[in-house]
Amino acid sequence: MGRDYVAGRTFDTKRDAQAWLMRERAALAGGVVPRAGRATVRSLLRVWLEERTHSVSAKTYTADAALLRLVPQSLAALSINAVTDREVTRALITLTSDGLAESSVRRFRASLSSFFAWAVRERLIVLNPVLRTRVPKASGPRTEMFPFGEEDLERIHLKAAAIDQRLGDLLLVAGWTGLRWSELRAVRVRDFVEVPMPTLVVQRAEPEGVAIKTTKSGRSRRVPVADRVLPLVVAMAAGREADAPLFVTSSGHRLHASAFKRSLGWSTLAEGRRIHDLRHTAACLWLARGVDPGTVQAWMGHQSIATTNLYLHHLGTPADRAGLARLND
């Protein structure tokens, strides 16, 4: 008498049974109705995303919406109150095993944690199961930098210019300035300063499909424009409005990586390199010409000199060259 049946389940192990019982009792004590947590993860993800539409930035929403595609079916089909850190860990391992980059898996985990935190606030569950999980270390090798040498950059520029002069010139500018693709898209005509020295002021980034934001470091920086590409930049700025994008196609359209690569036949032209390797090219070119690593750090916008030193490792330090000279003597 005086007792109501709330819920019942069977389990493979005593540990799972005790964990479930603890959650149910905690839910009842906290005023959470266990039946409310029987909705599936898949159905609740859509409710959560609808609420997120106007409460987070476009970039954050895009990352959150990827959960619909990335959450394994085995997890998506579970009732939300049946999800434990074990199921979340399995999902993280699955994504890592499928070859998703470690940084992407971290973004997935962050979005999933936000979803379960919402479920806690909505009193669907008591605890966020993501909090006790960790992202597995990726077992595959990191993508290595593959910069162009100066002669290779000139050779590729000539090939690209024969296809599309403006895109070929933009390729050369990227290889001499070290701007990220998102920064290249965001530079305005007024950001090109000729006096007292030719400089690009880099203070924003504009990833494709995302609103304008600050640079990766969160700080603006100044990048000199070398004589090799100065006439190209001057021509691109001539007669343009100050707030217009500086780097555009010959028809005046905004830059898009997919169109850029398709127009130039990038997979063949670049000989295995990525667009981002143009940024690596600039750093290596500067260091090879004797620019101080501290100055290169500032031009590249690196927060740590250790990042800049990766390029020294790639090129070989002065000590390496001195040692080789002794061997050759």
C-alpha positions in Angstrom: 0.0 0.0 0.0 1.2 3.5 -0.7 3.7 2.4 -3.3 3.7 3.2 -7.0 5.6 1.3 -9.7 7.9 3.7 -11.5 10.2 1.7 -13.8 11.9 -1.6 -14.1 14.7 -3.1 -16.3 17.0 -6.1 -16.6 20.8 -5.8 -16.9 23.7 -8.0 -18.0 25.8 -7.0 -15.0 25.2 -6.1 -11.4 27.3 -2.9 -11.9 24.9 -1.6 -14.6 21.9 -2.5 -12.5 23.2 -0.6 -9.5 24.2 2.4 -11.5 20.7 2.5 -13.1 19.0 2.2 -9.7 21.2 5.0 -8.2 20.2 7.3 -11.1 16.5 6.5 -10.8 16.5 7.1 -7.0 18.5 10.4 -7.5 16.0 11.4 -10.2 13.0 10.8 -7.9 14.7 12.7 -5.1 15.4 15.6 -7.3 12.0 15.7 -8.8 12.9 14.3 -12.1 10.3 12.0 -13.6 12.1 8.9 -15.0 9.6 8.5 -17.7 10.6 11.9 -19.1 14.0 10.5 -19.9 12.8 7.7 -22.1 12.9 9.9 -25.2 15.7 8.9 -27.5 18.9 10.8 -28.0 18.1 11.2 -31.7 14.7 12.9 -31.0 16.0 15.2 -28.3 18.9 16.3 -30.4 16.5 18.0 -32.8 14.7 19.7 -29.9 18.0 20.9 -28.5 19.2 22.2 -31.8 16.0 24.1 -32.4 16.6 25.9 -29.1 20.2 26.6 -30.0 19.4 28.3 -33.4 19.3 31.8 -31.9 21.2 31.3 -28.7 24.7 30.5 -30.1 27.0 31.8 -32.9 26.6 30.4 -36.4 29.9 28.6 -36.1 28.9 26.9 -32.8 25.6 25.9 -34.2 27.2 24.4 -37.2 29.5 22.3 -35.0 26.5 21.3 -32.8 24.4 20.3 -35.8 27.1 17.9 -36.9 25.9 15.7 -34.0 23.0 14.5 -36.1 25.5 13.1 -38.6 28.3 12.0 -36.2 26.4 10.4 -33.3 26.6 6.6 -33.9 23.2 4.9 -34.4 23.7 2.7 -31.4 23.9 5.8 -29.2 21.2 7.8 -31.0 18.7 5.1 -30.6 19.1 4.9 -26.8 16.8 6.6 -24.3 18.6 9.6 -22.9 18.4 8.2 -19.4 20.1 5.0 -20.5 23.3 6.7 -21.7 26.3 6.3 -19.5 29.9 7.3 -19.9 30.5 3.9 -21.3 28.3 4.6 -24.4 29.9 8.0 -24.9 33.4 6.6 -24.7 32.5 4.0 -27.3 31.2 6.8 -29.6 34.5 8.7 -29.2 36.5 5.6 -29.9 34.4 4.9 -33.0 34.9 8.3 -34.4 38.6 8.2 -33.8 38.9 4.7 -35.4 37.0 6.0 -38.4 39.8 8.5 -39.1 38.2 11.7 -37.7 40.9 14.2 -36.7 41.5 14.4 -33.0 40.5 18.1 -33.0 37.2 17.2 -34.7 36.5 14.5 -32.1 37.1 17.1 -29.4 34.6 19.4 -31.0 32.1 16.5 -31.1 32.7 15.8 -27.4 32.2 19.5 -26.5 28.9 19.6 -28.5 27.7 16.3 -27.0 28.5 17.6 -23.5 26.5 20.8 -24.2 23.5 18.6 -25.3 23.6 16.5 -22.1 24.1 19.6 -19.9 20.9 20.9 -21.5 19.1 17.6 -20.7 20.2 18.0 -17.1 18.8 21.5 -16.9 15.6 20.2 -18.5 15.4 17.6 -15.7 15.5 14.7 -18.1 18.6 13.2 -16.5 20.5 13.8 -13.4 24.1 13.6 -14.5 26.0 14.6 -17.7 27.6 11.3 -18.9 30.2 13.1 -21.1 32.0 14.7 -18.1 33.7 11.5 -17.1 35.0 10.7 -20.6 38.2 11.6 -22.5 39.0 11.9 -26.1 41.3 9.0 -27.3 44.6 9.9 -28.7 44.8 9.6 -32.5 47.0 6.7 -33.5 47.6 8.0 -37.1 50.4 10.4 -38.0 49.8 14.1 -38.0 49.5 15.9 -41.3 53.0 17.1 -42.1 53.8 20.5 -43.6 54.7 20.4 -47.3 55.8 23.9 -48.3 56.9 25.0 -51.7 60.5 25.9 -52.2 61.0 29.3 -53.7 61.7 27.9 -57.2 58.8 25.5 -56.9 56.5 28.4 -56.0 57.5 30.4 -59.0 57.1 27.3 -61.2 53.6 26.6 -59.9 52.7 30.3 -60.2 53.5 30.2 -63.9 51.4 27.1 -64.4 48.5 28.6 -62.4 48.7 32.0 -64.2 48.5 30.2 -67.6 45.1 28.9 -66.4 43.8 32.0 -64.6 46.1 35.0 -64.1 44.3 36.4 -61.1 44.2 33.1 -59.2 47.8 32.4 -60.1 48.7 35.8 -58.6 46.7 35.1 -55.5 48.5 31.9 -55.0 51.8 33.8 -55.2 50.6 36.4 -52.7 49.5 33.7 -50.2 52.9 32.1 -50.6 54.7 35.3 -49.7 52.5 36.7 -47.0 51.6 33.6 -45.0 47.9 34.6 -44.6 45.5 31.8 -43.7 42.8 31.3 -46.4 40.1 32.7 -44.0 42.3 35.8 -43.5 43.0 36.2 -47.2 39.2 36.3 -47.7 38.8 38.9 -44.9 41.4 41.5 -45.9 39.9 44.8 -47.1 41.5 47.3 -49.5 42.0 49.7 -46.5 44.1 47.0 -44.8 46.8 47.5 -47.4 49.1 50.3 -46.3 52.0 51.5 -48.5 53.6 54.2 -46.2 55.9 54.0 -44.3 56.3 50.4 -45.7 54.1 48.1 -47.7 52.1 46.2 -45.2 48.9 44.2 -44.8 47.1 44.7 -41.5 45.5 41.3 -40.6 42.8 41.8 -38.0 40.0 39.5 -38.9 39.2 36.1 -40.5 36.2 35.1 -42.6 35.9 31.3 -42.9 33.5 30.2 -45.6 29.9 29.8 -44.4 30.8 31.5 -41.0 30.4 35.1 -39.9 33.5 37.4 -39.7 35.5 36.8 -36.5 38.9 37.7 -35.1 42.1 36.0 -36.2 43.0 32.7 -34.6 45.3 34.3 -32.0 42.6 36.9 -31.3 45.1 39.7 -32.1 45.8 41.8 -35.2 49.2 41.7 -36.8 51.1 43.4 -39.6 52.6 41.4 -42.5 55.1 43.1 -44.9 54.5 42.9 -48.6 57.7 42.0 -50.3 58.7 43.5 -53.6 58.0 40.2 -55.4 54.3 40.5 -54.9 53.9 44.3 -54.2 53.0 45.2 -57.8 50.3 42.5 -57.7 48.8 43.8 -54.5 48.9 47.4 -55.7 47.1 46.4 -58.9 44.4 44.5 -56.9 43.8 47.6 -54.7 43.8 50.2 -57.4 40.5 52.0 -57.9 38.7 49.9 -55.3 36.5 51.1 -52.4 38.3 51.1 -49.0 35.8 48.5 -47.5 35.9 46.2 -50.5 37.6 42.8 -50.2 41.1 43.1 -51.5 41.6 39.6 -52.8 38.8 38.6 -55.2 38.6 36.7 -58.5 39.1 38.5 -61.8 35.3 38.8 -62.0 35.2 40.4 -58.6 33.7 37.5 -56.8 34.7 36.4 -53.3 37.2 33.6 -52.9 36.0 30.1 -52.3 38.5 27.3 -51.7 36.5 24.7 -53.7 36.2 27.0 -56.7 39.9 28.0 -56.4 41.0 24.4 -56.4 38.6 23.3 -59.2 39.6 26.2 -61.5 43.3 25.6 -61.1 43.2 21.8 -61.0 44.8 21.9 -57.6 45.1 18.2 -57.0 47.5 18.0 -60.0 49.0 21.5 -59.9 50.0 21.5 -56.2 51.7 18.1 -56.4 50.3 16.8 -53.1 50.1 20.1 -51.2 47.2 21.7 -49.4 46.2 25.4 -49.7 47.4 25.8 -46.1 50.9 24.8 -47.2 51.1 28.2 -48.9 51.2 29.6 -45.4 54.0 27.2 -44.4 55.8 28.3 -47.6 55.9 31.9 -46.5 57.4 31.1 -43.1 60.0 28.8 -44.6 60.8 31.4 -47.3 61.3 34.2 -44.7 63.5 32.0 -42.4 65.6 30.8 -45.4 66.2 34.4 -46.3 67.5 35.2 -42.9 64.5 36.8 -41.1 64.8 36.5 -37.3 62.5 33.7 -35.9 61.0 36.2 -33.5 60.0 38.5 -36.4 58.6 35.5 -38.2 56.6 34.6 -35.1 55.0 38.1 -35.2 54.3 38.0 -38.9 52.7 34.6 -38.7 50.7 35.5 -35.6 52.0 32.5 -33.6 51.3 32.7 -29.9 54.4 30.7 -29.1 57.9 30.7 -30.5 57.8 26.9 -30.3 55.3 26.9 -33.2 57.7 29.0 -35.3 60.6 26.7 -34.4 58.8 23.9 -36.2 59.7 25.6 -39.4 63.4 25.7 -38.3 63.2 22.0 -37.6 61.8 21.6 -41.2 64.5 23.7 -42.8 67.4 22.8 -40.5 68.9 25.3 -38.0 72.1 27.3 -38.6 73.8 24.7 -36.3 72.7 22.0 -38.7 74.1 23.8 -41.7 77.4 24.6 -39.9 77.6 20.9 -38.9 77.1 19.8 -42.5 79.7 22.3 -43.7 82.2 20.7 -41.3 81.3 17.2 -42.6 81.8 18.3 -46.2 85.2 19.9 -45.3 
